[in-house]
C-alpha cells in the first residue's frame, strides 16, 4: 500500500504506518517540512490481510497549539491523507 499526507506550516513532519494487531511499525514515510504551501509526505509498506493498521503523522513544531499545523483555508472540508491499496 502507499499513502500520502499533507503538512502546511509544520516542521519536522513524518508519517508512518503502524500495525496495531502486532504492535509494530510496518513502514515509515519521507520526513520533511511543510512550508507556506501544503507539502505531501509519502510512504509505502507491504500489508497483510486480516491485520489492523493506522496511519500516523507526527509534527515536531508548528505555529498552532495543537501540534497539527494550520488549515489551508481553501474550503470547509479538507482531506489530509490518501491511502492506495494494491494487490497482485
Residue, then its C-alpha position, 0 to 999 in steps of 0.5 A: x500500500x502507499x499513502x500520502x499526507x499533507x503538512x502546511x506550516x509544520x516542521x519536522x513532519x513524518x508519517x508512518x504506518x503502524x500495525x496495531x494487531x502486532x504492535x509494530x511499525x510496518x513502514x515509515x514515510x519521507x520526513x520533511x517540512x511543510x512550508x507556506x504551501x501544503x507539502x505531501x509526505x509519502x510512504x509505502x509498506x507491504x500489508x497483510x490481510x486480516x491485520x489492523x493498521x493506522x496511519x500516523x503523522x507526527x509534527x515536531x513544531x508548528x505555529x498552532x497549539x495543537x501540534x497539527x499545523x494550520x488549515x489551508x483555508x481553501x474550503x470547509x472540508x479538507x482531506x489530509x491523507x490518501x491511502x492506495x491499496x494494491x494487490x497482485 
